[in-house]
Amino acid sequence: MLSWGDFRRMTASEIAVQVGLVAVVLVVALGAIRSAQVNLAALGITSGFSFLDRSTGWSYSFSLLERTIDDPYARTLLIGFLNTVFVGLTSIVFATILGFIIGTMRDSKNLGLQVASSIYVQVFRNIPLILQVVFLYALLIHFPGPRQAYSISDAVFMSNRGIMVPVLSLPLSVVAGLVLGSVLLGIGALRYSGSTTRALAIWLAGSIAIIVAAALLLTPDGQNLVSYPELKGLRFVGGLTLSVEVVAMIVGIVLYGAAYIGEVVRGGLAEVPRGLREAGVSLGMRPFAVWWTIRMPMALRSIIPPLGNQWIFIMKATTVGVAIGFSDLFYIVSTSITQSGQTLELIAILMGSFLLVNFALAQAINWLNARLALKGYGA
């Protein structure tokens, strides 16, 4: 990417060439847009984004916000966007955790752990993701009904309607604020703490404190701190219900993504010089201490760039949800195109949304990579 320093070092002729190239691209783009508008008008197809205020008249399986069939297209697309981000970020977190476990097992000296992790990687990495998601969906819809649902301590229930789990009795806006606060706390801890281990401890303790304080102070009057799912007739009320489509998506993407992340972690651990490990052992450090304080911090510098690519891939992989009717942005846009006929506008919204999310992920990865880089390296 061209920096301000690079721009200042450019000559007048080089600047003129760059400006000319940008102008040509803009002219070509505007000409293509104008031509498309003329052709659509000749076919009697209206263009523009005024359709976003019209009511959709149809519903879908899952939403993080309250919804009705009378919602306008703008709100319906926002719900699809939030569903995509929710599944994508949730899958990234759990796939990263599982991937680090699998990668560490692959690098272990224990033969049993090596074989088990190798089988996992070969199985889940070589079966197409869409096939895994469809298989999980077909498996979940054959679970017992709500009255015969599998129960874990009468708090978590699994049925053919999905998974019902306890949840804090907080408004969605408060939950969104807690998530944002936790993210900002993690960024601040990484930036100002002396080590990654200390930053992780600060983030974990601070996030727990924020959640507990919010639950105690902001829970609506007359409600319990935690809402538990309860069977009422043929359905569960209370708690949080994760539909079958959501569960199949998250589990499928996590298992698939963790297989690739595991290989990234294994490769990063293998690049740590053997002498550093032997030095830790000679100082009397236990194997876990060597892994945590020597190998993993050194390996992260080579793990982060390819790990970032896997995070972006996982976010884009959410589009396979259309195969099982999960109401992510891709599914919402596909249905909206059929209902409204605004093909170009809706595809532009879809591309712009994924560009925004993946660009934000890429910037976060670049920042993290710079944070972990050795000071003065490459100067």
C-alpha positions in Angstrom: 0.0 0.0 0.0 1.3 3.5 -0.9 2.3 5.4 2.2 2.4 9.2 2.7 6.2 9.0 2.8 6.2 7.2 -0.6 3.9 9.8 -2.0 6.1 12.7 -0.9 9.1 11.0 -2.6 7.3 10.8 -6.0 8.2 13.2 -8.8 5.6 15.4 -10.5 5.5 13.1 -13.6 4.9 10.0 -11.4 2.1 11.7 -9.6 0.6 12.7 -12.9 0.7 9.1 -14.1 -1.0 7.9 -10.9 -3.7 10.6 -11.2 -4.3 9.7 -14.8 -4.7 6.0 -14.1 -7.2 6.8 -11.3 -9.1 9.1 -13.7 -9.3 6.4 -16.4 -10.6 3.9 -14.0 -13.3 6.3 -12.7 -14.4 7.1 -16.3 -14.6 3.5 -17.2 -16.6 2.6 -14.1 -19.0 5.5 -14.5 -19.4 4.6 -18.1 -20.3 1.0 -17.2 -22.8 2.2 -14.6 -24.4 4.6 -17.0 -24.6 1.9 -19.7 -26.2 -0.5 -17.3 -28.8 2.1 -16.2 -29.7 2.8 -19.9 -30.1 -0.9 -20.7 -32.2 -1.6 -17.6 -34.4 1.3 -18.4 -34.9 -0.1 -21.9 -36.0 -3.4 -20.4 -38.4 -1.6 -18.0 -36.3 -2.5 -14.9 -36.0 0.3 -12.3 -32.7 0.9 -10.7 -31.7 2.6 -7.5 -32.0 1.9 -3.8 -35.5 3.2 -3.1 -36.7 -0.4 -2.8 -35.0 -0.6 0.6 -38.0 1.2 2.2 -40.5 -1.4 0.8 -41.8 -4.2 3.0 -40.4 -7.7 2.2 -43.5 -9.7 3.1 -41.5 -12.9 4.0 -39.8 -14.4 7.0 -36.7 -16.5 7.7 -35.3 -18.9 10.2 -32.9 -16.9 12.5 -32.4 -13.4 13.7 -30.5 -11.6 16.4 -33.1 -8.8 16.3 -36.9 -8.7 16.6 -38.4 -9.2 13.1 -41.7 -9.4 11.3 -42.8 -10.1 7.7 -43.5 -6.3 7.4 -39.9 -5.3 7.9 -38.4 -3.2 5.0 -35.6 -4.6 2.9 -33.1 -2.3 4.7 -33.8 -3.9 8.1 -33.9 -7.4 6.7 -30.5 -6.9 5.0 -29.1 -5.6 8.3 -30.4 -8.7 10.1 -28.7 -10.9 7.5 -25.5 -8.9 7.9 -25.5 -9.3 11.7 -26.2 -13.1 11.3 -23.2 -13.4 9.0 -20.9 -11.5 11.4 -22.3 -13.4 14.4 -21.7 -16.9 12.8 -18.3 -15.8 11.3 -16.8 -14.3 14.5 -18.1 -17.1 16.6 -16.7 -19.7 14.2 -13.3 -17.8 14.1 -13.0 -17.8 17.9 -13.8 -21.5 18.4 -11.9 -22.7 15.3 -8.8 -20.8 16.5 -9.0 -22.4 20.0 -9.6 -25.9 18.5 -6.9 -25.3 15.8 -4.3 -24.4 18.4 -5.1 -27.6 20.3 -4.9 -29.7 17.2 -1.7 -28.1 16.1 -0.1 -28.6 19.5 -1.2 -32.3 19.4 0.3 -32.7 15.9 3.6 -31.3 17.3 3.5 -33.5 20.4 5.9 -36.3 21.1 3.0 -38.5 22.2 2.3 -41.0 19.4 -1.4 -41.3 20.3 -2.0 -37.6 20.2 -0.1 -37.3 16.9 -2.2 -40.1 15.2 -5.5 -38.7 16.5 -4.8 -35.2 15.4 -3.5 -36.3 12.0 -6.6 -38.4 11.4 -8.7 -35.3 12.4 -6.9 -33.1 10.0 -7.1 -35.5 7.1 -10.8 -36.2 7.6 -12.1 -32.7 8.0 -9.7 -30.9 5.6 -10.5 -33.3 2.7 -14.3 -33.3 2.9 -15.9 -30.2 1.3 -17.3 -27.8 3.8 -20.8 -27.7 2.3 -21.0 -31.5 2.5 -20.1 -31.3 6.2 -22.7 -28.6 6.9 -25.4 -30.5 5.1 -24.6 -33.7 6.9 -24.7 -32.0 10.3 -28.0 -30.3 9.4 -29.5 -33.7 8.4 -28.3 -35.2 11.6 -29.6 -32.4 13.9 -33.1 -32.3 12.4 -33.5 -36.0 13.3 -32.9 -35.3 17.0 -36.0 -35.9 19.3 -38.7 -33.2 19.6 -38.8 -30.6 22.4 -40.7 -33.0 24.8 -38.0 -35.7 24.4 -35.1 -33.3 24.1 -31.7 -34.3 25.4 -30.9 -32.4 28.6 -27.7 -31.4 30.4 -28.4 -30.6 34.1 -31.8 -29.3 33.1 -30.1 -26.2 31.8 -29.1 -27.0 28.3 -31.5 -28.8 25.9 -30.9 -30.3 22.5 -33.8 -31.1 20.2 -34.8 -30.9 16.5 -35.5 -27.2 17.1 -31.9 -26.5 18.0 -30.0 -26.0 21.2 -31.5 -24.0 24.1 -28.9 -22.5 26.5 -29.1 -20.2 29.5 -28.4 -16.5 28.8 -28.0 -13.3 30.9 -31.3 -11.3 31.1 -29.8 -8.3 29.4 -31.2 -6.2 26.4 -29.5 -6.8 23.1 -28.1 -3.3 23.1 -26.3 -4.0 26.4 -24.9 -7.3 25.1 -23.5 -5.5 22.0 -22.0 -2.9 24.3 -20.3 -5.6 26.4 -18.9 -7.3 23.3 -17.5 -3.9 22.1 -16.1 -3.2 25.5 -14.4 -6.6 25.7 -12.8 -6.0 22.3 -11.5 -2.6 23.2 -10.2 -3.9 26.5 -8.3 -6.7 24.6 -6.8 -4.2 22.2 -5.7 -1.9 25.0 -4.2 -4.8 27.0 -2.2 -5.9 24.0 -1.0 -2.4 23.3 0.0 -1.3 26.8 0.9 -4.5 28.7 4.4 -5.8 28.7 3.7 -9.3 27.4 1.0 -11.3 25.5 0.4 -13.5 28.6 -0.2 -10.5 30.8 -2.5 -9.0 28.1 -4.5 -12.2 28.0 -4.9 -12.3 31.8 -6.0 -8.7 31.9 -8.5 -9.2 29.1 -10.0 -12.3 30.7 -10.3 -10.8 34.2 -11.6 -7.5 32.9 -14.2 -9.1 30.6 -15.5 -11.3 33.4 -15.7 -8.2 35.7 -17.6 -6.2 33.1 -20.1 -8.9 32.4 -20.8 -9.6 36.1 -21.1 -5.8 36.8 -23.5 -5.4 33.9 -25.6 -8.4 35.0 -25.9 -7.1 38.5 -26.6 -3.4 37.6 -28.5 -3.6 34.3 -30.8 -6.6 34.7 -34.4 -5.4 34.4 -36.4 -5.3 37.6 -38.3 -8.4 38.4 -36.1 -10.7 36.3 -33.5 -13.2 37.3 -29.9 -12.6 36.4 -29.9 -15.6 34.1 -32.8 -16.7 31.9 -33.1 -20.5 31.7 -34.9 -22.3 28.9 -38.2 -24.0 30.1 -40.5 -26.4 28.2 -43.9 -24.8 27.7 -46.2 -27.0 25.6 -44.4 -27.9 22.4 -41.6 -25.3 22.6 -39.0 -23.8 24.9 -39.4 -20.3 26.3 -36.6 -18.3 28.0 -32.9 -18.7 27.5 -31.3 -18.4 24.1 -32.4 -20.7 21.2 -29.8 -21.5 18.6 -31.7 -22.9 15.6 -30.6 -26.1 13.9 -29.2 -24.0 11.0 -27.1 -21.9 13.2 -25.7 -25.0 15.1 -24.9 -26.8 11.9 -23.2 -23.8 10.4 -21.0 -23.0 13.5 -20.1 -26.6 14.2 -19.3 -27.4 10.5 -17.2 -24.3 10.0 -15.3 -24.7 13.3 -14.4 -28.3 12.6 -13.4 -27.5 9.0 -11.5 -24.3 9.8 -9.7 -25.9 12.8 -8.1 -28.5 10.6 -6.4 -25.8 8.5 -5.5 -23.7 11.5 -4.0 -26.8 13.2 -1.6 -27.2 10.3 -0.7 -23.5 10.5 0.1 -23.8 14.2 2.1 -27.0 13.7 4.2 -25.3 11.0 4.8 -22.3 13.3 5.9 -24.5 16.2 8.2 -26.5 14.0 10.0 -23.3 12.9 11.1 -22.4 16.5 14.8 -23.3 16.7 15.5 -26.5 18.6 18.2 -24.8 20.6 15.7 -22.5 22.3 13.6 -25.5 23.5 16.7 -27.3 24.7 17.7 -24.1 26.6 14.4 -24.0 28.4 14.7 -27.7 29.4 18.3 -27.1 30.6 17.0 -24.4 32.9 14.6 -26.9 34.5 11.4 -25.7 32.8 8.6 -28.1 32.5 7.3 -29.0 29.0 4.2 -26.8 29.3 6.3 -23.9 30.5 8.6 -24.3 27.5 5.6 -24.4 25.2 3.9 -21.4 26.8 6.9 -19.0 27.4 9.3 -19.9 24.6 7.8 -21.9 21.7 4.4 -20.3 21.4 5.5 -16.6 21.6 8.2 -17.3 19.0 5.8 -19.3 16.8 3.1 -16.6 16.8 5.3 -14.4 14.6 5.1 -16.9 11.8 1.6 -18.1 12.7 -0.3 -14.8 12.5 -0.1 -14.0 8.8 -1.4 -17.4 7.5 -3.8 -17.5 10.5 -5.3 -14.2 9.3 -5.9 -15.7 5.9 -7.8 -18.5 7.5 -9.9 -16.0 9.5 -10.9 -14.3 6.3 -11.7 -17.6 4.7 -13.9 -18.6 7.6 -15.9 -15.3 7.3 -16.4 -15.9 3.6 -17.3 -19.6 4.3 -20.5 -18.5 5.9 -22.1 -18.2 2.5 -22.5 -22.0 2.4 -25.5 -21.5 4.8 -27.7 -21.0 1.8 -27.6 -24.8 1.2 -29.5 -25.4 4.5 -31.6 -22.2 4.6 -29.6 -20.3 7.1 -30.6 -16.6 7.0 -27.2 -15.1 6.5 -26.6 -12.1 4.2 -26.0 -14.3 1.2 -29.4 -16.1 1.7 -31.2 -12.8 2.4 -29.8 -11.2 -0.7 -30.6 -14.2 -2.9 -34.2 -14.2 -1.7 -34.4 -10.4 -2.0 -33.3 -10.6 -5.6 -36.1 -13.1 -6.4 -38.7 -10.9 -4.6 -37.6 -7.4 -5.7 -35.7 -7.9 -9.0 -33.1 -5.4 -7.9 -30.2 -7.7 -8.8 -27.3 -5.2 -9.3 -28.1 -3.1 -6.2 -28.4 -6.2 -4.0 -25.2 -7.8 -5.3 -23.4 -4.5 -4.8 -24.6 -4.5 -1.2 -23.5 -8.1 -0.7 -20.0 -7.4 -2.1 -19.6 -4.1 -0.2 -20.6 -5.8 3.1 -18.1 -8.7 2.7 -15.4 -6.2 1.6 -16.1 -4.1 4.7 -15.9 -7.0 7.1 -12.9 -8.7 5.5 -11.0 -5.4 5.2 -11.6 -4.8 8.9 -10.3 -8.3 9.7 -7.3 -7.7 7.5 -6.5 -4.4 9.3 -6.8 -6.1 12.7 -4.5 -8.9 11.6 -1.9 -6.3 10.3 -2.0 -4.5 13.6 -1.6 -7.8 15.5 1.3 -8.8 13.3 3.0 -5.5 13.8 2.4 -5.8 17.6 4.1 -9.2 17.7 7.0 -8.3 15.4 10.5 -8.1 16.9 11.4 -4.5 17.6 13.8 -3.1 15.0 13.5 -6.2 12.8 13.8 -5.3 9.1 14.9 -1.7 9.9 
